[in-house]
Amino acid sequence: MNEYVDPWDKEPPLPTNVPIVENVYPFTDLPKHEQKSYELYSWIQQFNISREAYVTLLAMLNKWIMKEGFENVPLYSSAKSEARLERMFNVKETKYRICPKHCRLFPVNSMDPCKCNASQFKQNGNPIETMSYLLLSRQLAMFIANTDIRESIYEKINYKADPGMLTDIFDGSIYQKLKTTLFPNQSPTDIDLAVSLFVDGFLRPLINELRVLEDAGMIVDCAGRPINVKVHCLLVSGDIISVQELIHHSGCMSSYGCRQCRIATVREISPVGRGYGGYYTGTIVMSTSRTDEEFKGYENEFGISKATDFAQLKSFHGYSFFGLDELHLIGANVMKRIWQMVSGDFATDINTTILLPKQTCSAIGSAITELSATIPSAIFEGSFRDVYKKAGLMRSVDWIMFLQAVVPTLVFERLVEEYTSSAEQVDAIMSLVIGCLLALQWNIDQDDLAKINT
């Protein structure tokens, strides 16, 4: 049997020495009903409204629309609004064939089979499944062409923060280290741009674009004036599972479950009392950091099976290149697990050392509900819910808000009453909470970093 060859390996070498040219023209004015559809679509995306709720709201609004206001034309559905974005922003999608089993993505016009031998085409010759890709260069060009956005980028690049203060990636050691080599050109017509990407799934088209953008860059022709732009990716993130797949990591339950260091897991019985899982005993200092060679495929004994595509980039800087998503890490995991330990929300009775009586947990939930009416909704992004009765309805953002507003007050007070303020477990849990709270701030100074580390 012949060895399977990845269809991308059959493609001609990628020329990275020719810049991408993007011509940006003024936005196309949309008809009134299309503009309203786009405004609603943007609002839905901004507030992360579910697709089901979107469809229900749309049906209700279309019943109420008055003939004089909308020319008797209903608002567009989500799919139709997305299709009209191409018309408004002059952004064209590229469709790639993907295996119906989601094994791989194929180059444009490729007719190759998949390694899994699954059927790839319908009887009419069209692919069974495709993925739409919007060129990163085109999206960035739309930003660069906007005078206000371009000036704000230039201002941010040249902004000097207060010594010791960290406000964003430009203040960090990685950017400062790479600044002279990758970001030497910073003028209104010659920009070296740093970007962060939040991605999952098939990456080959994106990686190819990034390789061209970091080598030859792109020329954005807008308002009769060309702007030279080079783009370097400094951070890639996503949810925990997505990043695990990006770096070909064996997962958080494996022998070396951390993707930043080589701390070994230990096998212990699970909190629910059934079966075993992998856990970290913890150390005062961080275990040995993962090396760049691990991500480049040269060392695979610590759970990373092969090279990540992002290691090809000039801007790649090892384990810190991959972000930790706060919603999943702190919200859906750390805070949710803390409350399970406090409330005893396990299938079996497990002594978690910070367990509170059920009536106390019920009182905390009732207090949250009573106080929620007095708190301005604009202060927090999440929702206040009765965490005792409705923990299953809590979203990641709700758990973070619970961490920020409720744990340091209501929960901590009850823990002190139950175990005293000098109890080792109370001190430990509040140290963890304080560390998370500091990490969630928009600005962090050296004192904050010292507190997080201690």
C-alpha positions in Angstrom: 0.0 0.0 0.0 1.3 3.4 -0.9 2.0 5.9 1.9 -0.6 8.7 2.0 0.8 12.1 0.9 -0.8 15.2 2.4 -2.3 17.2 -0.5 -0.7 20.4 0.7 2.7 18.7 0.3 1.9 18.4 -3.5 1.4 22.2 -3.8 4.1 24.3 -5.3 6.4 26.1 -2.9 4.8 29.2 -1.3 6.4 32.4 -2.6 6.8 34.7 0.4 8.8 37.4 -1.3 6.0 39.0 -3.2 3.8 41.4 -1.1 0.0 41.1 -1.1 -1.7 44.1 -2.7 -5.0 45.2 -1.2 -7.0 48.0 -2.9 -9.6 49.4 -0.5 -12.5 51.5 -1.7 -15.1 53.4 0.2 -17.8 51.3 1.8 -20.9 50.6 -0.2 -24.0 52.2 1.2 -26.6 49.6 1.9 -30.4 49.9 1.4 -32.2 50.8 4.7 -33.5 47.4 5.4 -30.1 45.8 4.8 -28.4 48.4 7.1 -30.9 47.6 9.8 -30.3 43.9 9.4 -26.6 44.4 9.7 -27.0 46.5 12.8 -29.1 43.8 14.4 -26.6 41.2 13.4 -23.7 43.2 14.9 -25.6 43.6 18.1 -26.2 39.9 18.3 -22.5 39.2 17.8 -21.4 41.8 20.3 -23.5 40.4 23.1 -23.0 36.8 22.2 -26.7 36.0 21.8 -27.4 32.4 20.8 -28.5 31.5 17.3 -31.8 30.1 18.6 -32.6 33.4 20.4 -31.6 35.4 17.3 -34.1 33.5 15.2 -36.8 33.9 17.8 -36.1 37.7 18.1 -36.0 38.1 14.4 -39.4 36.4 13.9 -40.9 38.7 16.5 -39.4 41.9 15.1 -40.5 41.0 11.6 -44.1 40.8 12.8 -43.8 44.3 14.3 -42.1 46.1 11.4 -44.3 48.9 10.0 -44.7 49.3 6.3 -43.6 53.0 6.3 -40.4 52.4 8.2 -39.1 49.3 6.4 -40.8 49.5 3.0 -42.5 46.2 4.0 -39.2 44.3 3.6 -38.4 42.0 6.6 -35.0 41.9 8.3 -32.6 39.4 7.0 -31.8 36.2 8.7 -28.3 35.5 10.2 -27.1 33.6 7.1 -28.4 36.3 4.7 -26.8 39.1 6.8 -23.5 37.3 6.7 -23.7 36.9 3.0 -24.3 40.6 2.6 -21.1 41.5 4.5 -19.2 40.8 1.3 -21.2 43.5 -0.5 -20.7 46.1 2.2 -17.0 45.5 3.0 -15.7 44.1 -0.3 -14.6 41.0 1.5 -14.7 37.8 -0.5 -14.6 34.4 1.0 -12.5 31.5 -0.3 -14.2 28.1 0.0 -12.0 25.1 0.9 -13.1 21.5 0.8 -12.9 19.7 4.1 -13.3 16.0 4.8 -16.8 15.2 6.1 -15.2 13.5 9.1 -13.2 16.7 9.7 -9.8 15.0 9.2 -8.3 17.7 7.0 -8.7 20.7 4.8 -7.7 20.5 1.1 -6.1 23.0 -1.2 -8.3 24.9 -3.6 -9.1 22.7 -6.7 -7.6 19.6 -5.0 -9.4 16.4 -5.9 -7.3 14.2 -3.6 -8.9 11.7 -1.3 -8.6 11.8 2.4 -6.5 9.3 4.4 -9.7 8.0 6.0 -11.1 7.0 2.6 -14.4 8.7 3.4 -16.5 9.9 0.3 -15.6 13.5 -0.4 -18.0 14.5 -3.2 -21.7 14.4 -3.9 -23.1 12.8 -7.1 -23.1 16.2 -8.8 -19.3 16.5 -8.2 -19.6 19.2 -5.5 -17.8 18.7 -2.2 -19.9 17.2 0.6 -18.6 19.8 3.1 -16.7 23.1 2.7 -15.2 25.8 4.9 -15.3 29.5 4.2 -12.1 31.5 4.8 -11.9 35.3 4.8 -8.4 36.5 4.0 -6.6 37.9 7.0 -4.8 40.4 4.8 -8.1 41.8 3.5 -9.6 42.1 7.0 -6.5 43.9 8.2 -6.4 46.2 5.1 -10.0 47.4 6.0 -8.7 48.5 9.4 -5.5 50.1 8.0 -7.6 52.0 5.4 -9.7 53.6 8.1 -7.9 56.8 9.0 -9.1 56.9 12.7 -8.2 53.2 13.2 -4.8 53.6 11.5 -3.9 56.7 13.6 -5.0 54.8 16.8 -2.7 51.9 15.9 0.2 54.2 15.2 -0.5 56.0 18.5 -0.6 52.8 20.4 2.5 51.4 18.9 4.5 54.5 19.9 2.8 54.9 23.4 5.2 54.6 26.3 3.6 53.1 29.4 4.6 54.1 33.0 7.7 52.1 34.1 6.7 48.8 35.6 3.1 49.0 34.4 1.7 46.3 32.0 -1.4 47.4 30.1 -1.1 45.2 27.0 1.3 43.1 24.9 3.4 46.1 23.9 4.6 46.4 27.5 5.5 42.8 27.8 9.0 41.3 27.6 8.3 39.4 24.4 7.4 42.4 22.3 10.2 44.5 23.8 12.7 41.7 22.9 11.4 41.4 19.3 10.9 45.1 18.7 14.2 45.9 17.1 14.2 42.9 14.7 10.5 42.5 13.8 9.0 45.9 14.5 11.6 48.6 13.3 9.3 50.5 11.0 6.6 52.6 12.6 5.4 55.5 10.6 2.1 56.5 9.1 3.0 54.9 5.7 5.2 52.1 7.0 3.8 49.9 9.8 5.0 46.7 11.4 1.9 45.3 13.0 1.6 42.9 15.9 -1.6 40.8 16.0 -3.1 38.2 18.2 -5.4 35.5 16.8 -8.2 33.4 18.4 -8.6 30.4 16.3 -9.5 26.7 16.1 -9.8 24.2 13.3 -7.9 24.1 10.0 -5.0 26.5 9.9 -3.0 25.9 6.6 -4.5 28.9 4.7 -3.9 31.2 7.7 -0.3 30.0 8.2 0.4 30.6 4.5 -0.9 34.1 4.8 1.1 34.9 7.9 4.3 33.6 6.3 3.8 36.1 3.4 2.7 38.9 5.6 5.8 38.6 7.8 8.3 38.3 4.9 7.0 40.5 2.1 4.1 42.1 3.9 1.3 43.8 2.0 0.6 47.1 0.3 -2.7 48.8 1.3 -3.7 51.2 -1.4 -6.3 53.6 0.0 -7.2 57.2 -0.7 -4.5 57.2 -3.4 -1.7 56.6 -1.0 0.1 53.2 -0.5 0.8 52.0 3.0 3.4 49.3 3.5 2.4 46.8 6.3 4.2 43.8 7.7 2.3 41.6 10.1 3.7 39.4 12.9 1.6 37.2 15.1 2.6 37.4 18.8 -0.2 35.4 20.4 -2.6 32.6 19.4 -5.3 31.5 21.7 -8.7 29.8 21.9 -10.5 27.5 24.4 -8.4 24.9 26.2 -9.3 22.1 23.8 -8.6 24.2 20.7 -5.1 25.2 21.8 -4.4 21.6 22.9 -5.1 20.6 19.3 -3.1 23.5 17.8 0.1 22.3 19.6 -0.6 18.6 19.3 -0.7 18.2 23.0 -1.9 15.0 24.7 -4.2 16.9 26.9 -4.5 18.1 30.5 -5.2 14.6 31.8 -2.1 13.1 30.4 1.2 12.4 32.2 2.5 15.9 31.4 -0.8 17.8 31.2 0.4 21.4 31.4 1.3 22.9 28.1 3.6 25.5 29.6 5.8 23.4 31.8 6.9 19.8 32.4 5.1 19.3 35.7 4.1 15.6 36.0 0.6 14.6 37.0 -0.2 12.2 39.8 -3.0 9.6 39.7 -5.7 10.2 42.4 -9.3 9.3 42.9 -11.6 11.9 41.3 -13.6 14.4 43.4 -16.9 12.5 42.6 -15.5 9.4 44.2 -15.6 7.3 41.0 -12.6 6.5 38.9 -9.2 8.2 38.8 -7.8 11.2 37.1 -4.6 13.1 36.7 -3.8 16.0 39.1 -1.0 18.4 40.0 0.5 18.4 43.5 1.8 21.9 42.9 5.2 23.4 43.6 6.4 26.7 45.1 8.1 27.6 41.8 7.2 26.8 38.3 8.4 23.5 37.0 10.9 23.3 34.1 9.4 25.3 31.2 8.7 23.6 27.9 11.4 24.3 25.3 10.9 25.7 21.9 12.2 22.4 20.5 9.2 20.6 21.9 6.9 22.8 19.8 9.1 22.4 16.7 8.8 18.6 16.9 12.3 17.7 18.2 11.3 16.5 21.7 8.1 14.4 22.1 8.6 12.7 25.4 6.6 15.3 27.3 3.2 15.0 25.6 3.6 17.2 22.4 3.6 14.7 19.6 4.7 16.8 16.6 5.5 20.4 15.5 2.9 23.1 15.5 2.5 25.0 12.3 3.0 28.3 14.2 6.6 27.3 15.0 7.4 28.2 11.4 6.8 31.9 12.1 9.6 34.4 12.8 7.6 35.7 15.8 7.2 32.3 17.5 8.5 32.5 21.1 7.7 29.1 22.7 5.1 28.2 25.3 4.1 31.9 25.9 3.0 32.1 22.2 -0.2 30.3 23.2 -2.6 32.1 25.4 -4.8 30.8 28.2 -8.5 31.8 27.7 -9.8 33.4 30.9 -13.4 32.3 30.4 -12.6 28.6 30.3 -9.5 28.6 32.6 -10.8 30.9 35.4 -14.6 30.9 34.8 -15.7 27.4 33.7 -12.9 25.6 35.5 -11.3 27.3 38.6 -14.3 29.2 39.9 -16.9 26.5 39.0 -14.7 23.8 40.8 -14.3 26.0 43.9 -18.0 26.4 44.3 -18.5 22.7 43.9 -16.1 22.1 46.7 -17.7 24.8 48.9 -21.3 23.6 48.2 -20.5 19.9 48.2 -22.0 19.5 44.7 -20.6 16.1 44.0 -22.3 12.7 43.5 -20.8 11.4 46.7 -19.9 13.0 50.0 -16.3 14.2 49.7 -14.7 16.2 52.5 -13.2 19.1 50.5 -11.9 21.0 53.6 -13.8 24.1 52.6 -17.3 22.6 52.6 -20.1 24.8 53.9 -23.5 23.6 55.2 -26.2 23.4 52.6 -28.3 26.0 54.4 -25.4 28.4 54.3 -24.9 27.9 50.6 -28.7 28.4 50.1 -28.5 31.7 52.0 -25.6 32.8 49.7 -27.7 32.1 46.7 -30.7 34.0 48.1 -28.6 37.0 49.0 -27.2 37.1 45.4 -30.8 37.2 44.0 -31.9 39.9 46.5 -28.9 42.1 45.9 -28.9 41.8 42.1 -31.7 44.3 41.7 -29.6 47.0 43.4 -26.5 46.6 41.2 -26.2 48.6 37.9 -26.1 46.0 35.1 -23.5 48.0 33.2 -20.8 47.3 35.9 -20.6 43.6 35.1 -20.7 41.6 31.9 -22.3 38.5 33.4 -25.6 37.9 35.2 -26.3 37.5 38.9 -28.0 34.1 39.5 -28.9 32.0 42.5 -25.7 30.0 42.4 -27.1 27.4 44.9 -30.2 26.6 42.8 -29.1 27.5 39.3 -25.4 26.7 39.1 -26.1 24.6 36.0 -27.3 27.7 34.2 -24.1 29.7 35.0 -22.0 30.7 32.0 -18.2 31.3 32.2 -18.7 35.0 32.3 -21.2 34.5 35.2 -18.6 32.5 37.1 -16.0 35.2 36.7 -18.5 37.8 38.0 -19.2 35.5 40.9 -15.5 35.3 41.6 -15.1 39.1 41.4 -18.1 40.2 43.5 -19.4 37.3 45.6 -16.5 35.1 46.7 -14.4 37.9 48.4 -17.5 39.0 50.4 -20.4 36.5 51.0 -18.5 33.3 50.5 -15.3 34.4 52.4 -17.3 35.6 55.3 -19.0 32.3 55.7 -15.8 30.4 55.3 -14.2 32.4 58.1 -17.3 31.8 60.3 -17.0 28.0 59.7 -13.2 27.5 59.8 -11.8 30.8 61.2 -9.6 33.3 59.3 -6.4 31.5 60.3 -7.4 28.2 58.8 -4.9 27.0 56.2 -7.5 26.1 53.7 -9.3 29.4 54.0 -6.0 31.3 53.4 -5.2 29.0 50.4 -8.5 29.5 48.7 -8.5 33.2 49.1 -4.9 33.4 47.8 -6.1 31.6 44.7 -9.0 34.0 44.3 -6.9 37.1 44.8 -4.4 35.8 42.2 -7.2 35.3 39.7 -8.7 38.7 40.4 -5.3 40.4 39.8 -4.8 38.4 36.6 -8.2 39.6 35.3 -7.3 43.3 35.7 -6.8 45.5 32.6 -3.6 47.0 34.1 -1.0 45.1 36.2 2.0 46.6 37.9 5.0 45.0 39.5 3.3 44.8 43.0 0.4 42.9 41.4 2.9 40.4 39.8 4.6 39.9 43.2 1.2 39.2 44.9 0.3 36.7 42.1 3.6 34.9 42.5 3.2 34.7 46.3 
